[in-house]
Amino acid sequence: MVLLSGNTQRPSKSRALAAFMGQSLAGHAEVKLLPLDLLDAGRALGGAYARNELSDEARAIVEAIEGADALVVTTPVYKGSYPGLFKHLIDFIDPEALVGKPVLLGATGGGQRHALVVEHQLRPLFGFFSAEVAAYAIYAADEEFVNYVPAADRLLERIERAATLFSLAVRTKAQHQADGHSPPDAAKPPKPDSHAR
């Protein structure tokens, strides 16, 4: 399971949120966690106009996302949306790679006025990929962290609830794979690279 965070600095509340979400999930399902963020992709990410121009580090992240059994995705919120560099990374994902893949969403921001970013920005983004996006998502405000660690009781309760619900989707997906089932669209040929337009 890839824990993808859209942060560009460390320590990071978004990265910490993803880590806590992943740890909670590990308490409900047998998962191997792989934390990744934009720093892992390197500064060259922003200069890539096509997938074949990605650095080895950035390409490895894209391939890890595509190959993961499930995703936990968190991002900081700036000016009412996710960072442009985060979207730039997502743009390199094959349009068919996330079909039916369980995805749990989260975001962090300076206050509650950003709380709907998960619903208005992140959910449609992963809906485009036909991912199996969990209905329950997490938004965490700065006030709910202490030294970049999720600390507020209400936040920890939300994380635990999200992990409990999401673990069902993860286990169901794993069982289907064990039974030899695959998503209906999995056999479709990949769409042309969107960057070729």
C-alpha positions in Angstrom: 0.0 0.0 0.0 1.4 3.3 -1.1 1.0 6.3 1.3 1.3 9.3 -1.1 1.6 12.7 0.4 1.7 15.9 -1.6 4.1 17.8 0.7 7.2 19.6 -0.5 8.9 20.0 2.9 9.6 17.9 6.0 8.5 17.7 8.7 5.0 17.7 7.2 1.5 17.4 8.6 0.3 15.8 5.4 3.0 13.2 5.6 2.3 12.6 9.2 -1.4 12.2 8.6 -0.8 9.7 5.9 1.5 7.8 8.2 -1.1 7.7 11.0 -3.8 6.6 8.5 -1.5 3.8 7.3 -0.6 2.7 10.8 -4.3 2.5 11.7 -5.0 0.5 8.6 -2.2 -1.9 9.5 -4.1 -2.7 12.7 -7.1 -3.9 10.7 -5.5 -5.5 7.6 -2.3 -7.1 6.7 -0.6 -4.5 4.6 3.0 -3.4 3.7 3.3 0.4 3.8 5.4 2.4 1.4 5.4 6.2 2.3 6.2 8.5 -0.6 6.0 12.3 -1.1 7.0 15.0 -3.6 10.4 15.3 -2.0 11.1 11.7 -3.0 10.4 12.7 -6.6 13.1 15.4 -6.6 13.1 18.9 -8.0 13.3 17.7 -11.6 9.7 16.6 -11.4 8.4 20.1 -12.3 10.6 20.2 -15.4 9.2 17.0 -17.0 6.7 17.5 -19.8 6.2 13.9 -20.6 6.6 10.6 -18.8 9.8 9.7 -20.6 11.3 12.9 -19.3 10.8 11.9 -15.6 13.8 11.3 -13.4 14.4 7.8 -12.1 13.1 8.9 -8.7 9.9 10.4 -10.1 9.3 7.5 -12.4 9.7 5.0 -9.6 7.0 6.9 -7.6 4.5 6.8 -10.5 5.1 3.1 -11.1 4.7 2.4 -7.3 1.4 4.2 -7.4 0.2 2.3 -10.4 1.3 -1.0 -9.0 0.0 -0.6 -5.5 -2.8 -2.7 -4.2 -4.3 0.3 -2.5 -3.5 4.0 -1.9 -3.7 6.4 1.0 -3.4 9.9 -0.5 -3.0 13.1 1.5 -2.1 16.6 0.5 -1.7 20.1 2.0 -4.2 22.7 0.9 -2.9 26.0 -0.5 -5.2 28.7 -1.8 -8.2 26.4 -1.8 -6.7 23.4 -3.6 -3.9 20.8 -3.7 -0.4 21.9 -4.8 0.2 22.2 -8.6 3.3 19.9 -8.3 1.1 17.2 -6.7 -1.3 17.4 -9.7 1.6 17.4 -12.1 2.7 14.0 -10.6 -0.8 12.6 -10.8 -1.0 13.6 -14.5 1.7 11.0 -15.3 -0.3 8.1 -14.0 -1.7 5.9 -16.7 -5.5 6.6 -17.0 -6.3 2.8 -16.6 -3.9 2.1 -13.7 -6.2 2.9 -10.8 -9.4 1.3 -12.1 -11.0 -0.4 -9.1 -8.1 0.4 -6.8 -9.1 1.3 -3.2 -8.1 4.9 -2.4 -8.4 6.6 1.0 -8.2 10.4 0.9 -7.0 13.0 3.3 -5.9 16.7 3.4 -4.4 19.2 5.8 -4.9 22.9 6.0 -4.6 26.0 8.1 -8.3 26.1 9.1 -11.7 24.6 8.7 -12.5 26.8 5.6 -10.4 24.3 3.5 -12.4 21.2 4.7 -14.3 20.7 1.5 -11.2 20.4 -0.6 -11.3 16.7 -0.2 -14.8 16.5 -1.7 -14.5 19.2 -4.3 -10.9 18.6 -5.5 -9.4 15.2 -4.5 -12.5 13.0 -4.9 -13.2 14.1 -8.5 -9.6 13.7 -9.4 -9.5 10.1 -8.4 -13.0 9.5 -9.6 -11.6 10.3 -13.1 -9.4 7.2 -12.8 -12.4 5.1 -11.7 -10.6 4.3 -8.5 -12.7 2.8 -5.6 -12.5 6.0 -3.5 -13.6 5.5 0.1 -16.7 7.4 1.1 -15.1 8.5 4.4 -12.2 10.9 4.1 -10.1 12.9 6.5 -9.5 16.6 6.7 -7.2 17.8 9.5 -6.6 21.4 10.5 -3.3 22.8 11.9 -4.9 23.1 15.4 -5.3 19.3 15.5 -1.5 18.7 15.4 1.2 19.0 18.0 4.7 19.2 16.6 3.5 17.9 13.3 1.9 14.9 14.9 -1.9 14.3 14.8 -2.9 14.8 18.4 -6.6 16.0 18.8 -8.8 13.2 20.1 -11.5 14.0 17.4 -8.9 13.6 14.6 -7.5 10.4 16.0 -11.1 9.0 16.2 -11.7 10.0 12.6 -8.6 8.3 11.5 -9.5 5.1 13.3 -13.0 5.2 11.8 -11.6 5.7 8.3 -9.1 2.9 8.7 -11.8 0.5 10.0 -14.1 1.2 7.0 -11.3 1.3 4.4 -9.8 -2.0 5.6 -12.9 -3.7 4.5 -12.4 -2.5 0.9 -8.7 -3.5 1.1 -9.5 -7.0 2.3 -12.3 -7.4 -0.3 -9.9 -6.4 -3.1 -7.2 -8.8 -1.8 -9.8 -11.6 -1.7 -10.9 -10.9 -5.2 -7.3 -11.0 -6.4 -6.8 -14.3 -4.6 -9.8 -15.7 -6.3 -8.6 -14.7 -9.7 -11.1 -11.9 -10.2 -10.1 -8.5 -11.7 -12.0 -5.2 -12.3 -14.2 -5.3 -15.5 -12.1 -2.7 -17.2 -8.7 -4.2 -16.3 -8.4 -5.9 -19.7 -8.9 -2.7 -21.7 -5.9 -1.4 -23.6 -4.2 1.7 -22.0 -5.4 5.0 -23.3 -2.8 7.2 -25.1 -0.6 9.3 -22.9 -2.5 12.5 -22.1 0.7 14.4 -22.5 0.8 13.5 -26.2 -2.0 16.0 -26.9 
